[in-house]
Amino acid sequence: MFSIFSLIFGLLSVVIGILATIFWIWMLIDCLKNEPSVGNDKIIWALVIVFLSYLGAILYYLVRRPERIKQTGQ
């Protein structure tokens, strides 16, 4: 009984890890591809995403991405 729960927890952990990594890569590519090159915003956000990892990707998604879409339509 204990091994079934540990197997389910292990598989769930792997799936969540894979999805989080895909989200991180998506946000990094989105930043590098769509962020305007004016000023240092692109470099700063890329560094935030790289150094803060998943937290940086979530911050970019929640804070900067909606603002950029509103400004540039991208």
PDB file of N, CA, C and O in Angstrom:
ATOM      1  N   MET A   1       0.818  -1.187   0.000  1.00  0.00           N
ATOM      2  CA  MET A   1       0.000   0.000   0.000  1.00  0.00           C
ATOM      3  C   MET A   1       0.871   1.264   0.000  1.00  0.00           C
ATOM      4  O   MET A   1       0.590   2.225  -0.715  1.00  0.00           O
ATOM      5  N   PHE A   2       1.916   1.243   0.802  1.00  0.00           N
ATOM      6  CA  PHE A   2       2.816   2.398   0.879  1.00  0.00           C
ATOM      7  C   PHE A   2       3.527   2.628  -0.446  1.00  0.00           C
ATOM      8  O   PHE A   2       3.744   3.778  -0.828  1.00  0.00           O
ATOM      9  N   SER A   3       3.889   1.588  -1.144  1.00  0.00           N
ATOM     10  CA  SER A   3       4.628   1.749  -2.385  1.00  0.00           C
ATOM     11  C   SER A   3       3.761   2.335  -3.496  1.00  0.00           C
ATOM     12  O   SER A   3       4.280   3.015  -4.381  1.00  0.00           O
ATOM     13  N   ILE A   4       2.471   2.089  -3.470  1.00  0.00           N
ATOM     14  CA  ILE A   4       1.574   2.667  -4.475  1.00  0.00           C
ATOM     15  C   ILE A   4       1.517   4.179  -4.310  1.00  0.00           C
ATOM     16  O   ILE A   4       1.569   4.915  -5.296  1.00  0.00           O
ATOM     17  N   PHE A   5       1.409   4.649  -3.064  1.00  0.00           N
ATOM     18  CA  PHE A   5       1.381   6.085  -2.818  1.00  0.00           C
ATOM     19  C   PHE A   5       2.701   6.733  -3.206  1.00  0.00           C
ATOM     20  O   PHE A   5       2.708   7.814  -3.794  1.00  0.00           O
ATOM     21  N   SER A   6       3.803   6.098  -2.889  1.00  0.00           N
ATOM     22  CA  SER A   6       5.091   6.675  -3.249  1.00  0.00           C
ATOM     23  C   SER A   6       5.285   6.682  -4.758  1.00  0.00           C
ATOM     24  O   SER A   6       5.902   7.607  -5.286  1.00  0.00           O
ATOM     25  N   LEU A   7       4.780   5.687  -5.461  1.00  0.00           N
ATOM     26  CA  LEU A   7       4.855   5.657  -6.916  1.00  0.00           C
ATOM     27  C   LEU A   7       4.022   6.778  -7.531  1.00  0.00           C
ATOM     28  O   LEU A   7       4.475   7.460  -8.450  1.00  0.00           O
ATOM     29  N   ILE A   8       2.811   6.965  -7.027  1.00  0.00           N
ATOM     30  CA  ILE A   8       1.948   8.042  -7.527  1.00  0.00           C
ATOM     31  C   ILE A   8       2.573   9.398  -7.237  1.00  0.00           C
ATOM     32  O   ILE A   8       2.574  10.272  -8.104  1.00  0.00           O
ATOM     33  N   PHE A   9       3.102   9.586  -6.042  1.00  0.00           N
ATOM     34  CA  PHE A   9       3.750  10.840  -5.681  1.00  0.00           C
ATOM     35  C   PHE A   9       4.971  11.083  -6.556  1.00  0.00           C
ATOM     36  O   PHE A   9       5.210  12.211  -6.986  1.00  0.00           O
ATOM     37  N   GLY A  10       5.738  10.048  -6.821  1.00  0.00           N
ATOM     38  CA  GLY A  10       6.913  10.179  -7.671  1.00  0.00           C
ATOM     39  C   GLY A  10       6.551  10.557  -9.093  1.00  0.00           C
ATOM     40  O   GLY A  10       7.185  11.433  -9.681  1.00  0.00           O
ATOM     41  N   LEU A  11       5.546   9.912  -9.652  1.00  0.00           N
ATOM     42  CA  LEU A  11       5.108  10.243 -11.007  1.00  0.00           C
ATOM     43  C   LEU A  11       4.546  11.657 -11.086  1.00  0.00           C
ATOM     44  O   LEU A  11       4.809  12.385 -12.043  1.00  0.00           O
ATOM     45  N   LEU A  12       3.779  12.038 -10.084  1.00  0.00           N
ATOM     46  CA  LEU A  12       3.225  13.381 -10.030  1.00  0.00           C
ATOM     47  C   LEU A  12       4.342  14.424  -9.948  1.00  0.00           C
ATOM     48  O   LEU A  12       4.264  15.471 -10.590  1.00  0.00           O
ATOM     49  N   SER A  13       5.361  14.144  -9.172  1.00  0.00           N
ATOM     50  CA  SER A  13       6.498  15.048  -9.049  1.00  0.00           C
ATOM     51  C   SER A  13       7.223  15.210 -10.384  1.00  0.00           C
ATOM     52  O   SER A  13       7.612  16.318 -10.753  1.00  0.00           O
ATOM     53  N   VAL A  14       7.403  14.114 -11.099  1.00  0.00           N
ATOM     54  CA  VAL A  14       8.067  14.170 -12.400  1.00  0.00           C
ATOM     55  C   VAL A  14       7.246  14.987 -13.393  1.00  0.00           C
ATOM     56  O   VAL A  14       7.800  15.812 -14.119  1.00  0.00           O
ATOM     57  N   VAL A  15       5.946  14.771 -13.431  1.00  0.00           N
ATOM     58  CA  VAL A  15       5.070  15.505 -14.355  1.00  0.00           C
ATOM     59  C   VAL A  15       5.079  16.994 -14.038  1.00  0.00           C
ATOM     60  O   VAL A  15       5.173  17.819 -14.947  1.00  0.00           O
ATOM     61  N   ILE A  16       4.982  17.344 -12.772  1.00  0.00           N
ATOM     62  CA  ILE A  16       5.010  18.753 -12.377  1.00  0.00           C
ATOM     63  C   ILE A  16       6.364  19.371 -12.731  1.00  0.00           C
ATOM     64  O   ILE A  16       6.417  20.511 -13.191  1.00  0.00           O
ATOM     65  N   GLY A  17       7.433  18.649 -12.526  1.00  0.00           N
ATOM     66  CA  GLY A  17       8.765  19.140 -12.876  1.00  0.00           C
ATOM     67  C   GLY A  17       8.912  19.390 -14.368  1.00  0.00           C
ATOM     68  O   GLY A  17       9.479  20.402 -14.779  1.00  0.00           O
ATOM     69  N   ILE A  18       8.406  18.477 -15.173  1.00  0.00           N
ATOM     70  CA  ILE A  18       8.481  18.637 -16.635  1.00  0.00           C
ATOM     71  C   ILE A  18       7.651  19.833 -17.076  1.00  0.00           C
ATOM     72  O   ILE A  18       8.107  20.632 -17.894  1.00  0.00           O
ATOM     73  N   LEU A  19       6.433  19.969 -16.543  1.00  0.00           N
ATOM     74  CA  LEU A  19       5.576  21.111 -16.902  1.00  0.00           C
ATOM     75  C   LEU A  19       6.200  22.438 -16.461  1.00  0.00           C
ATOM     76  O   LEU A  19       6.120  23.427 -17.189  1.00  0.00           O
ATOM     77  N   ALA A  20       6.811  22.468 -15.294  1.00  0.00           N
ATOM     78  CA  ALA A  20       7.457  23.694 -14.815  1.00  0.00           C
ATOM     79  C   ALA A  20       8.643  24.064 -15.704  1.00  0.00           C
ATOM     80  O   ALA A  20       8.862  25.243 -15.982  1.00  0.00           O
ATOM     81  N   THR A  21       9.403  23.076 -16.149  1.00  0.00           N
ATOM     82  CA  THR A  21      10.537  23.341 -17.031  1.00  0.00           C
ATOM     83  C   THR A  21      10.067  23.849 -18.390  1.00  0.00           C
ATOM     84  O   THR A  21      10.667  24.767 -18.949  1.00  0.00           O
ATOM     85  N   ILE A  22       9.007  23.262 -18.921  1.00  0.00           N
ATOM     86  CA  ILE A  22       8.450  23.738 -20.188  1.00  0.00           C
ATOM     87  C   ILE A  22       7.969  25.175 -20.034  1.00  0.00           C
ATOM     88  O   ILE A  22       8.198  25.989 -20.929  1.00  0.00           O
ATOM     89  N   PHE A  23       7.312  25.510 -18.931  1.00  0.00           N
ATOM     90  CA  PHE A  23       6.848  26.872 -18.681  1.00  0.00           C
ATOM     91  C   PHE A  23       8.026  27.835 -18.595  1.00  0.00           C
ATOM     92  O   PHE A  23       7.961  28.935 -19.144  1.00  0.00           O
ATOM     93  N   TRP A  24       9.101  27.441 -17.917  1.00  0.00           N
ATOM     94  CA  TRP A  24      10.298  28.274 -17.773  1.00  0.00           C
ATOM     95  C   TRP A  24      10.913  28.562 -19.139  1.00  0.00           C
ATOM     96  O   TRP A  24      11.254  29.708 -19.435  1.00  0.00           O
ATOM     97  N   ILE A  25      11.058  27.545 -19.963  1.00  0.00           N
ATOM     98  CA  ILE A  25      11.627  27.711 -21.301  1.00  0.00           C
ATOM     99  C   ILE A  25      10.715  28.610 -22.139  1.00  0.00           C
ATOM    100  O   ILE A  25      11.207  29.484 -22.854  1.00  0.00           O
ATOM    101  N   TRP A  26       9.401  28.411 -22.064  1.00  0.00           N
ATOM    102  CA  TRP A  26       8.441  29.216 -22.812  1.00  0.00           C
ATOM    103  C   TRP A  26       8.563  30.693 -22.438  1.00  0.00           C
ATOM    104  O   TRP A  26       8.558  31.551 -23.321  1.00  0.00           O
ATOM    105  N   MET A  27       8.673  31.004 -21.147  1.00  0.00           N
ATOM    106  CA  MET A  27       8.775  32.392 -20.718  1.00  0.00           C
ATOM    107  C   MET A  27      10.109  33.004 -21.140  1.00  0.00           C
ATOM    108  O   MET A  27      10.160  34.176 -21.511  1.00  0.00           O
ATOM    109  N   LEU A  28      11.174  32.234 -21.087  1.00  0.00           N
ATOM    110  CA  LEU A  28      12.479  32.746 -21.511  1.00  0.00           C
ATOM    111  C   LEU A  28      12.460  33.053 -23.008  1.00  0.00           C
ATOM    112  O   LEU A  28      12.937  34.108 -23.425  1.00  0.00           O
ATOM    113  N   ILE A  29      11.926  32.161 -23.805  1.00  0.00           N
ATOM    114  CA  ILE A  29      11.828  32.386 -25.252  1.00  0.00           C
ATOM    115  C   ILE A  29      10.910  33.571 -25.537  1.00  0.00           C
ATOM    116  O   ILE A  29      11.221  34.400 -26.392  1.00  0.00           O
ATOM    117  N   ASP A  30       9.781  33.661 -24.831  1.00  0.00           N
ATOM    118  CA  ASP A  30       8.856  34.772 -25.018  1.00  0.00           C
ATOM    119  C   ASP A  30       9.545  36.097 -24.713  1.00  0.00           C
ATOM    120  O   ASP A  30       9.363  37.073 -25.440  1.00  0.00           O
ATOM    121  N   CYS A  31      10.324  36.137 -23.659  1.00  0.00           N
ATOM    122  CA  CYS A  31      11.032  37.358 -23.287  1.00  0.00           C
ATOM    123  C   CYS A  31      12.058  37.727 -24.361  1.00  0.00           C
ATOM    124  O   CYS A  31      12.109  38.875 -24.803  1.00  0.00           O
ATOM    125  N   LEU A  32      12.864  36.768 -24.775  1.00  0.00           N
ATOM    126  CA  LEU A  32      13.923  37.056 -25.737  1.00  0.00           C
ATOM    127  C   LEU A  32      13.382  37.385 -27.120  1.00  0.00           C
ATOM    128  O   LEU A  32      14.001  38.146 -27.865  1.00  0.00           O
ATOM    129  N   LYS A  33      12.255  36.831 -27.463  1.00  0.00           N
ATOM    130  CA  LYS A  33      11.694  37.015 -28.803  1.00  0.00           C
ATOM    131  C   LYS A  33      10.793  38.250 -28.904  1.00  0.00           C
ATOM    132  O   LYS A  33      10.857  38.962 -29.906  1.00  0.00           O
ATOM    133  N   ASN A  34       9.972  38.520 -27.915  1.00  0.00           N
ATOM    134  CA  ASN A  34       8.931  39.541 -28.017  1.00  0.00           C
ATOM    135  C   ASN A  34       9.178  40.813 -27.225  1.00  0.00           C
ATOM    136  O   ASN A  34       8.529  41.828 -27.479  1.00  0.00           O
ATOM    137  N   GLU A  35      10.082  40.784 -26.289  1.00  0.00           N
ATOM    138  CA  GLU A  35      10.344  41.975 -25.482  1.00  0.00           C
ATOM    139  C   GLU A  35      11.029  43.033 -26.352  1.00  0.00           C
ATOM    140  O   GLU A  35      11.982  42.709 -27.061  1.00  0.00           O
ATOM    141  N   PRO A  36      10.567  44.296 -26.318  1.00  0.00           N
ATOM    142  CA  PRO A  36      11.218  45.341 -27.118  1.00  0.00           C
ATOM    143  C   PRO A  36      12.677  45.532 -26.710  1.00  0.00           C
ATOM    144  O   PRO A  36      13.033  45.398 -25.539  1.00  0.00           O
ATOM    145  N   SER A  37      13.507  45.847 -27.692  1.00  0.00           N
ATOM    146  CA  SER A  37      14.947  46.009 -27.438  1.00  0.00           C
ATOM    147  C   SER A  37      15.307  47.404 -26.949  1.00  0.00           C
ATOM    148  O   SER A  37      16.487  47.707 -26.774  1.00  0.00           O
ATOM    149  N   VAL A  38      14.332  48.241 -26.729  1.00  0.00           N
ATOM    150  CA  VAL A  38      14.584  49.592 -26.245  1.00  0.00           C
ATOM    151  C   VAL A  38      14.962  49.516 -24.767  1.00  0.00           C
ATOM    152  O   VAL A  38      14.265  48.885 -23.973  1.00  0.00           O
ATOM    153  N   GLY A  39      16.055  50.154 -24.412  1.00  0.00           N
ATOM    154  CA  GLY A  39      16.500  50.141 -23.026  1.00  0.00           C
ATOM    155  C   GLY A  39      17.057  48.778 -22.635  1.00  0.00           C
ATOM    156  O   GLY A  39      17.469  47.993 -23.489  1.00  0.00           O
ATOM    157  N   ASN A  40      17.064  48.512 -21.346  1.00  0.00           N
ATOM    158  CA  ASN A  40      17.622  47.265 -20.820  1.00  0.00           C
ATOM    159  C   ASN A  40      16.562  46.281 -20.353  1.00  0.00           C
ATOM    160  O   ASN A  40      16.893  45.293 -19.698  1.00  0.00           O
ATOM    161  N   ASP A  41      15.299  46.523 -20.670  1.00  0.00           N
ATOM    162  CA  ASP A  41      14.221  45.667 -20.169  1.00  0.00           C
ATOM    163  C   ASP A  41      14.392  44.215 -20.576  1.00  0.00           C
ATOM    164  O   ASP A  41      14.202  43.315 -19.757  1.00  0.00           O
ATOM    165  N   LYS A  42      14.747  43.976 -21.829  1.00  0.00           N
ATOM    166  CA  LYS A  42      14.889  42.601 -22.307  1.00  0.00           C
ATOM    167  C   LYS A  42      15.989  41.872 -21.533  1.00  0.00           C
ATOM    168  O   LYS A  42      15.802  40.734 -21.101  1.00  0.00           O
ATOM    169  N   ILE A  43      17.125  42.528 -21.365  1.00  0.00           N
ATOM    170  CA  ILE A  43      18.249  41.900 -20.661  1.00  0.00           C
ATOM    171  C   ILE A  43      17.904  41.656 -19.196  1.00  0.00           C
ATOM    172  O   ILE A  43      18.178  40.584 -18.656  1.00  0.00           O
ATOM    173  N   ILE A  44      17.309  42.643 -18.567  1.00  0.00           N
ATOM    174  CA  ILE A  44      16.971  42.515 -17.142  1.00  0.00           C
ATOM    175  C   ILE A  44      15.968  41.387 -16.920  1.00  0.00           C
ATOM    176  O   ILE A  44      16.147  40.561 -16.024  1.00  0.00           O
ATOM    177  N   TRP A  45      14.903  41.350 -17.740  1.00  0.00           N
ATOM    178  CA  TRP A  45      13.902  40.293 -17.565  1.00  0.00           C
ATOM    179  C   TRP A  45      14.483  38.915 -17.872  1.00  0.00           C
ATOM    180  O   TRP A  45      14.145  37.938 -17.204  1.00  0.00           O
ATOM    181  N   ALA A  46      15.348  38.828 -18.871  1.00  0.00           N
ATOM    182  CA  ALA A  46      15.980  37.543 -19.180  1.00  0.00           C
ATOM    183  C   ALA A  46      16.835  37.088 -18.001  1.00  0.00           C
ATOM    184  O   ALA A  46      16.823  35.908 -17.650  1.00  0.00           O
ATOM    185  N   LEU A  47      17.567  37.997 -17.393  1.00  0.00           N
ATOM    186  CA  LEU A  47      18.383  37.646 -16.222  1.00  0.00           C
ATOM    187  C   LEU A  47      17.516  37.257 -15.027  1.00  0.00           C
ATOM    188  O   LEU A  47      17.859  36.341 -14.280  1.00  0.00           O
ATOM    189  N   VAL A  48      16.401  37.949 -14.848  1.00  0.00           N
ATOM    190  CA  VAL A  48      15.471  37.593 -13.760  1.00  0.00           C
ATOM    191  C   VAL A  48      14.955  36.169 -13.970  1.00  0.00           C
ATOM    192  O   VAL A  48      14.904  35.377 -13.028  1.00  0.00           O
ATOM    193  N   ILE A  49      14.577  35.849 -15.199  1.00  0.00           N
ATOM    194  CA  ILE A  49      14.056  34.511 -15.487  1.00  0.00           C
ATOM    195  C   ILE A  49      15.132  33.458 -15.287  1.00  0.00           C
ATOM    196  O   ILE A  49      14.858  32.395 -14.729  1.00  0.00           O
ATOM    197  N   VAL A  50      16.354  33.736 -15.733  1.00  0.00           N
ATOM    198  CA  VAL A  50      17.437  32.749 -15.621  1.00  0.00           C
ATOM    199  C   VAL A  50      17.856  32.547 -14.170  1.00  0.00           C
ATOM    200  O   VAL A  50      17.969  31.412 -13.707  1.00  0.00           O
ATOM    201  N   PHE A  51      18.089  33.644 -13.453  1.00  0.00           N
ATOM    202  CA  PHE A  51      18.634  33.507 -12.096  1.00  0.00           C
ATOM    203  C   PHE A  51      17.592  33.141 -11.041  1.00  0.00           C
ATOM    204  O   PHE A  51      17.924  32.495 -10.048  1.00  0.00           O
ATOM    205  N   LEU A  52      16.344  33.543 -11.242  1.00  0.00           N
ATOM    206  CA  LEU A  52      15.319  33.185 -10.267  1.00  0.00           C
ATOM    207  C   LEU A  52      14.539  31.933 -10.678  1.00  0.00           C
ATOM    208  O   LEU A  52      13.636  31.486  -9.971  1.00  0.00           O
ATOM    209  N   SER A  53      14.899  31.389 -11.814  1.00  0.00           N
ATOM    210  CA  SER A  53      14.347  30.136 -12.314  1.00  0.00           C
ATOM    211  C   SER A  53      12.820  30.201 -12.412  1.00  0.00           C
ATOM    212  O   SER A  53      12.282  31.095 -13.065  1.00  0.00           O
ATOM    213  N   TYR A  54      12.134  29.279 -11.780  1.00  0.00           N
ATOM    214  CA  TYR A  54      10.679  29.191 -11.902  1.00  0.00           C
ATOM    215  C   TYR A  54       9.984  30.419 -11.334  1.00  0.00           C
ATOM    216  O   TYR A  54       8.983  30.878 -11.886  1.00  0.00           O
ATOM    217  N   LEU A  55      10.502  30.950 -10.247  1.00  0.00           N
ATOM    218  CA  LEU A  55       9.928  32.159  -9.654  1.00  0.00           C
ATOM    219  C   LEU A  55      10.065  33.328 -10.626  1.00  0.00           C
ATOM    220  O   LEU A  55       9.133  34.120 -10.767  1.00  0.00           O
ATOM    221  N   GLY A  56      11.200  33.450 -11.292  1.00  0.00           N
ATOM    222  CA  GLY A  56      11.398  34.503 -12.280  1.00  0.00           C
ATOM    223  C   GLY A  56      10.451  34.362 -13.450  1.00  0.00           C
ATOM    224  O   GLY A  56       9.935  35.362 -13.950  1.00  0.00           O
ATOM    225  N   ALA A  57      10.209  33.133 -13.899  1.00  0.00           N
ATOM    226  CA  ALA A  57       9.276  32.897 -14.998  1.00  0.00           C
ATOM    227  C   ALA A  57       7.858  33.275 -14.594  1.00  0.00           C
ATOM    228  O   ALA A  57       7.123  33.865 -15.387  1.00  0.00           O
ATOM    229  N   ILE A  58       7.471  32.943 -13.378  1.00  0.00           N
ATOM    230  CA  ILE A  58       6.134  33.299 -12.891  1.00  0.00           C
ATOM    231  C   ILE A  58       6.004  34.820 -12.761  1.00  0.00           C
ATOM    232  O   ILE A  58       4.975  35.390 -13.124  1.00  0.00           O
ATOM    233  N   LEU A  59       7.046  35.472 -12.243  1.00  0.00           N
ATOM    234  CA  LEU A  59       7.019  36.933 -12.138  1.00  0.00           C
ATOM    235  C   LEU A  59       6.879  37.578 -13.508  1.00  0.00           C
ATOM    236  O   LEU A  59       6.089  38.505 -13.684  1.00  0.00           O
ATOM    237  N   TYR A  60       7.638  37.094 -14.472  1.00  0.00           N
ATOM    238  CA  TYR A  60       7.547  37.636 -15.827  1.00  0.00           C
ATOM    239  C   TYR A  60       6.146  37.436 -16.388  1.00  0.00           C
ATOM    240  O   TYR A  60       5.579  38.349 -16.989  1.00  0.00           O
ATOM    241  N   TYR A  61       5.597  36.265 -16.196  1.00  0.00           N
ATOM    242  CA  TYR A  61       4.261  35.952 -16.722  1.00  0.00           C
ATOM    243  C   TYR A  61       3.189  36.827 -16.091  1.00  0.00           C
ATOM    244  O   TYR A  61       2.279  37.280 -16.785  1.00  0.00           O
ATOM    245  N   LEU A  62       3.279  37.072 -14.801  1.00  0.00           N
ATOM    246  CA  LEU A  62       2.241  37.817 -14.092  1.00  0.00           C
ATOM    247  C   LEU A  62       2.429  39.328 -14.142  1.00  0.00           C
ATOM    248  O   LEU A  62       1.448  40.071 -14.124  1.00  0.00           O
ATOM    249  N   VAL A  63       3.683  39.794 -14.204  1.00  0.00           N
ATOM    250  CA  VAL A  63       3.953  41.224 -14.091  1.00  0.00           C
ATOM    251  C   VAL A  63       4.217  41.858 -15.451  1.00  0.00           C
ATOM    252  O   VAL A  63       3.510  42.785 -15.849  1.00  0.00           O
ATOM    253  N   ARG A  64       5.207  41.380 -16.153  1.00  0.00           N
ATOM    254  CA  ARG A  64       5.650  42.073 -17.358  1.00  0.00           C
ATOM    255  C   ARG A  64       4.877  41.681 -18.613  1.00  0.00           C
ATOM    256  O   ARG A  64       4.554  42.549 -19.424  1.00  0.00           O
ATOM    257  N   ARG A  65       4.580  40.433 -18.788  1.00  0.00           N
ATOM    258  CA  ARG A  65       3.957  39.973 -20.031  1.00  0.00           C
ATOM    259  C   ARG A  65       2.629  40.662 -20.323  1.00  0.00           C
ATOM    260  O   ARG A  65       2.431  41.116 -21.450  1.00  0.00           O
ATOM    261  N   PRO A  66       1.704  40.763 -19.359  1.00  0.00           N
ATOM    262  CA  PRO A  66       0.438  41.471 -19.655  1.00  0.00           C
ATOM    263  C   PRO A  66       0.664  42.946 -20.008  1.00  0.00           C
ATOM    264  O   PRO A  66      -0.029  43.500 -20.861  1.00  0.00           O
ATOM    265  N   GLU A  67       1.632  43.568 -19.347  1.00  0.00           N
ATOM    266  CA  GLU A  67       1.939  44.975 -19.629  1.00  0.00           C
ATOM    267  C   GLU A  67       2.499  45.122 -21.046  1.00  0.00           C
ATOM    268  O   GLU A  67       2.120  46.045 -21.767  1.00  0.00           O
ATOM    269  N   ARG A  68       3.397  44.220 -21.448  1.00  0.00           N
ATOM    270  CA  ARG A  68       3.975  44.268 -22.783  1.00  0.00           C
ATOM    271  C   ARG A  68       2.910  44.020 -23.848  1.00  0.00           C
ATOM    272  O   ARG A  68       2.905  44.687 -24.883  1.00  0.00           O
ATOM    273  N   ILE A  69       2.023  43.082 -23.609  1.00  0.00           N
ATOM    274  CA  ILE A  69       0.953  42.785 -24.567  1.00  0.00           C
ATOM    275  C   ILE A  69       0.038  44.003 -24.717  1.00  0.00           C
ATOM    276  O   ILE A  69      -0.406  44.318 -25.821  1.00  0.00           O
ATOM    277  N   LYS A  70      -0.241  44.686 -23.603  1.00  0.00           N
ATOM    278  CA  LYS A  70      -1.077  45.878 -23.646  1.00  0.00           C
ATOM    279  C   LYS A  70      -0.396  46.998 -24.442  1.00  0.00           C
ATOM    280  O   LYS A  70      -1.052  47.718 -25.194  1.00  0.00           O
ATOM    281  N   GLN A  71       0.936  47.140 -24.271  1.00  0.00           N
ATOM    282  CA  GLN A  71       1.676  48.214 -24.939  1.00  0.00           C
ATOM    283  C   GLN A  71       1.902  47.923 -26.416  1.00  0.00           C
ATOM    284  O   GLN A  71       1.667  48.788 -27.260  1.00  0.00           O
ATOM    285  N   THR A  72       2.355  46.716 -26.736  1.00  0.00           N
ATOM    286  CA  THR A  72       2.787  46.422 -28.115  1.00  0.00           C
ATOM    287  C   THR A  72       1.835  45.505 -28.870  1.00  0.00           C
ATOM    288  O   THR A  72       1.914  45.405 -30.094  1.00  0.00           O
ATOM    289  N   GLY A  73       0.958  44.852 -28.174  1.00  0.00           N
ATOM    290  CA  GLY A  73       0.047  43.928 -28.830  1.00  0.00           C
ATOM    291  C   GLY A  73       0.660  42.568 -29.118  1.00  0.00           C
ATOM    292  O   GLY A  73       0.051  41.741 -29.796  1.00  0.00           O
ATOM    293  N   GLN A  74       1.857  42.334 -28.610  1.00  0.00           N
ATOM    294  CA  GLN A  74       2.547  41.050 -28.806  1.00  0.00           C
ATOM    295  C   GLN A  74       2.577  40.266 -27.525  1.00  0.00           C
ATOM    296  O   GLN A  74       3.115  39.160 -27.491  1.00  0.00           O
TER     297      GLN A  74
END
